[in-house]
């Protein structure tokens, strides 16, 4: 996703050549991309934390099953 964002922003024409309408369009689109990226990154962090906790729990269960009483 970050790579796609970089490509989009790299392809943006020079603002001096843009009409006010197109400049507004690009600004709106950039805000939308940034908001989406922020939401995506937040969700991925939440999922990552959840899966790390779940993995630790399953690892503990497996250890207890293999070595009962430890």
C-alpha positions as CSV (number, residue, x, y, z in Angstrom):
1,X,0.0,0.0,0.0
2,X,2.8,2.4,0.9
3,X,4.4,1.7,-2.5
4,X,1.2,2.5,-4.3
5,X,0.9,5.7,-2.4
6,X,4.4,6.7,-3.3
7,X,3.7,6.0,-7.0
8,X,0.5,8.1,-7.0
9,X,2.2,11.0,-5.3
10,X,5.3,10.8,-7.6
11,X,3.0,10.9,-10.7
12,X,1.2,14.0,-9.5
13,X,1.7,16.9,-12.0
14,X,3.3,20.1,-10.9
15,X,0.8,22.2,-9.0
16,X,1.6,25.2,-11.1
17,X,0.2,23.5,-14.1
18,X,-3.1,22.4,-12.4
19,X,-6.3,24.3,-12.6
20,X,-7.9,25.2,-9.2
21,X,-10.5,22.4,-9.8
22,X,-7.8,19.8,-10.4
23,X,-5.7,21.0,-7.5
24,X,-8.8,20.6,-5.3
25,X,-9.4,17.2,-6.7
26,X,-5.8,16.1,-6.0
27,X,-5.9,17.5,-2.5
28,X,-9.2,15.7,-1.8
29,X,-7.9,12.5,-3.2
30,X,-4.6,12.8,-1.2
31,X,-6.6,13.3,2.0
32,X,-8.8,10.3,1.1
33,X,-5.7,8.1,0.5
34,X,-4.1,9.2,3.7
35,X,-7.2,8.5,5.8
36,X,-7.6,5.1,4.2
37,X,-3.9,4.3,4.8
38,X,-4.1,5.4,8.4
39,X,-7.2,3.3,9.0
40,X,-5.6,0.3,7.3
41,X,-2.4,0.6,9.3
42,X,-4.4,0.9,12.6
43,X,-6.5,-2.2,11.7
44,X,-3.3,-4.1,10.8
45,X,-1.7,-3.2,14.2
46,X,-4.9,-4.4,16.0
47,X,-4.9,-7.6,14.0
48,X,-1.2,-8.1,14.6
49,X,-1.6,-7.7,18.4
50,X,-4.5,-10.0,18.4
51,X,-2.7,-12.7,16.5
52,X,0.4,-12.4,18.6
53,X,-1.7,-12.9,21.7
54,X,-3.6,-15.8,20.2
55,X,-0.3,-17.5,19.0
56,X,1.2,-17.1,22.6
57,X,-2.0,-18.7,24.0
58,X,-1.9,-21.6,21.6
59,X,1.8,-22.1,22.2
60,X,1.1,-22.3,25.9
61,X,-1.7,-24.8,25.4
62,X,0.6,-27.0,23.2
63,X,3.4,-26.8,25.8
64,X,0.9,-27.8,28.6
65,X,-0.4,-30.7,26.5
66,X,3.2,-32.0,25.7
67,X,4.5,-31.5,29.2
68,X,1.6,-31.8,31.7
69,X,2.4,-30.7,35.3
70,X,5.2,-28.3,34.3
